[in-house]
Amino acid sequence: MAQQGRWPSEAADELASKIGECTWWLAVLAERTGLSFEECVQGFVEQKQRQFGQDA
């Protein structure tokens, strides 16, 4: 994103905070829709492991 001018490269220290914020919003969305955030993540990881031929 910095290469495209959409992320100020001098503010790279904000990345950890932005990742945390995104994760928090995803957890809130899961809760509000009656889904388990943990189960959603685990299911995704298992799917990718199968896709790439790795054991879960």
Wavefront OBJ file of the C-alpha trace (Angstrom):
o trace
v 0.000 0.000 0.000
v 2.909 2.344 0.664
v 4.149 1.790 -2.899
v 0.755 2.890 -4.203
v 0.642 5.901 -1.891
v -2.282 4.543 0.130
v -0.312 3.912 3.317
v 2.112 6.488 4.638
v 5.373 4.563 4.922
v 6.599 6.838 7.716
v 3.619 5.653 9.804
v 4.559 1.965 9.560
v 4.536 1.751 13.370
v 0.738 2.084 13.167
v 0.453 -1.242 11.350
v 0.225 -3.330 14.528
v -2.574 -1.110 15.794
v -4.439 -1.330 12.477
v -4.161 -5.133 12.443
v -5.478 -5.213 16.010
v -8.354 -2.910 15.065
v -9.329 -5.073 12.091
v -9.218 -8.204 14.233
v -11.361 -6.550 16.888
v -13.999 -5.537 14.334
v -14.068 -9.065 12.905
v -14.601 -10.469 16.412
v -17.452 -8.009 16.991
v -19.019 -8.938 13.643
v -18.818 -12.643 14.477
v -20.402 -12.093 17.888
v -23.226 -9.945 16.512
v -24.066 -12.571 13.879
v -23.978 -15.471 16.323
v -20.744 -16.971 15.058
v -17.738 -18.048 17.078
v -14.736 -15.967 16.050
v -12.413 -18.762 17.121
v -14.323 -21.371 15.107
v -14.323 -19.117 12.050
v -10.550 -18.680 12.225
v -9.931 -22.364 12.950
v -12.132 -23.409 10.025
v -10.291 -21.060 7.701
v -6.874 -22.300 8.829
v -7.914 -25.934 8.409
v -9.263 -25.199 4.913
v -5.986 -23.553 3.896
v -3.958 -26.398 5.356
v -5.949 -28.905 3.300
v -5.624 -26.671 0.244
v -1.863 -26.596 0.572
v -1.579 -30.265 1.556
v -0.590 -29.764 5.175
v -1.950 -31.651 8.160
v -4.310 -29.692 10.401
l 1 2 3 4 5 6 7 8 9 10 11 12 13 14 15 16 17 18 19 20 21 22 23 24 25 26 27 28 29 30 31 32 33 34 35 36 37 38 39 40 41 42 43 44 45 46 47 48 49 50 51 52 53 54 55 56
